[in-house]
């Protein structure tokens, strides 16, 4: 049943910009993201650590978030990135198809624009707690 729910949430996440998570997120799904960035003159580099703080597996997974003001992706690593501005999606790479309970996985990207904190972090539609810090 967990895989089916994840597949539904995964399919829903491709339909547009990141949206608020559904009110009826199944028990056992929970996540946290640590967002660390460093800026330069015309852009910034970010490392995101995704942690499964729940009791169920996220797999396959997609992390979504929303840039606050005109930022655009340049390149990313450890995930398959796509962008529907202002929303960014990072899908699991083939070598990391799931994030098990109590484990973490990191991804990163470079972007153009101001180094401002994005919002609306969700993992397969589940809202994540977010901590911001320096790279």
C-alpha positions in Angstrom: 0.0 0.0 0.0 2.9 2.4 0.7 4.2 2.1 -2.8 0.8 2.8 -4.3 0.4 5.9 -2.2 3.9 7.1 -3.2 3.1 6.5 -6.9 -0.1 8.6 -6.6 1.8 11.4 -4.9 4.7 11.0 -7.4 2.3 11.3 -10.4 0.5 14.3 -8.8 3.8 16.1 -8.3 4.4 16.3 -12.1 1.2 18.3 -12.7 2.6 21.8 -11.9 4.2 24.0 -9.4 4.7 22.8 -5.8 1.4 23.0 -3.9 0.4 22.6 -0.3 0.4 19.0 0.7 -3.0 17.3 1.0 -4.6 17.3 4.4 -4.9 13.6 4.4 -1.2 12.6 4.3 -1.0 9.0 5.4 0.5 8.4 8.9 4.1 7.3 8.7 5.3 9.8 6.0 7.4 12.6 7.4 10.6 14.4 6.1 13.1 17.1 6.9 15.3 19.1 4.5 18.5 21.0 5.4 19.1 23.7 2.8 22.7 25.1 2.7 23.8 27.7 0.2 26.5 30.0 -0.8 26.1 32.9 -3.2 28.3 34.6 -5.7 27.9 37.7 -7.9 25.2 36.2 -10.3 24.1 33.0 -8.6 24.5 30.4 -5.9 25.3 26.8 -5.0 23.1 24.8 -2.8 23.3 21.4 -1.0 20.1 19.9 0.2 20.0 17.0 2.6 16.7 15.1 2.5 16.0 13.0 5.6 13.1 10.5 6.0 11.9 11.2 9.6 8.9 9.0 9.2 8.3 5.3 9.5 7.6 4.5 5.8 9.8 4.4 2.8 9.7 7.3 0.2 10.3 5.5 -3.1 10.4 6.5 -5.8 10.7 10.1 -4.6 10.5 13.7 -5.9 11.4 16.7 -3.8 9.7 20.0 -4.8 10.2 23.5 -3.8 9.5 27.1 -5.0 12.0 29.7 -5.8 11.0 33.1 -4.3 12.0 35.5 -7.1 13.2 34.7 -10.6 15.9 32.2 -9.8 16.6 29.6 -12.5 18.5 26.3 -12.4 21.9 26.0 -14.2 22.8 22.5 -13.3 22.2 19.9 -10.6 23.7 16.7 -9.3 22.5 13.5 -7.4 19.0 13.9 -8.8 17.1 14.5 -12.1 16.1 18.1 -12.0 13.4 19.9 -13.9 11.9 23.3 -13.5 8.5 24.9 -14.1 9.3 28.3 -12.8 9.0 29.1 -10.0 8.7 25.4 -9.0 11.7 23.0 -9.0 11.5 19.3 -9.0 14.3 16.9 -8.1 13.5 13.2 -8.8 15.5 10.3 -7.4 18.5 9.1 -9.4 18.5 5.4 -10.5 21.1 4.6 -7.8 18.9 6.0 -5.0 15.4 4.9 -5.8 14.2 5.3 -2.2 14.9 7.0 1.1 14.4 4.6 4.0 13.1 5.7 7.4 15.9 7.2 9.5 18.2 7.8 6.5 19.3 10.8 4.5 20.3 11.6 0.9 21.9 14.8 -0.4 21.5 16.6 -3.7 22.8 19.8 -5.0 22.5 22.5 -7.7 23.8 25.8 -9.1 21.3 28.5 -9.9 21.2 32.0 -11.4 19.8 34.9 -9.4 19.8 36.0 -5.8 20.6 33.5 -3.0 17.2 33.6 -1.3 15.6 30.8 0.5 13.0 28.8 -1.4 9.8 27.7 0.2 7.1 24.9 0.0 9.4 21.9 0.3 7.5 18.7 -0.2 8.7 15.1 -0.7 6.1 13.1 -2.7 3.6 15.8 -1.7 4.4 15.5 2.0 5.5 18.8 3.6 9.0 18.8 5.0 10.4 20.6 8.0 13.2 22.9 6.6 16.4 24.2 8.2 18.4 26.9 6.4 22.1 27.4 6.9 25.4 28.3 5.3 27.1 25.9 2.8 
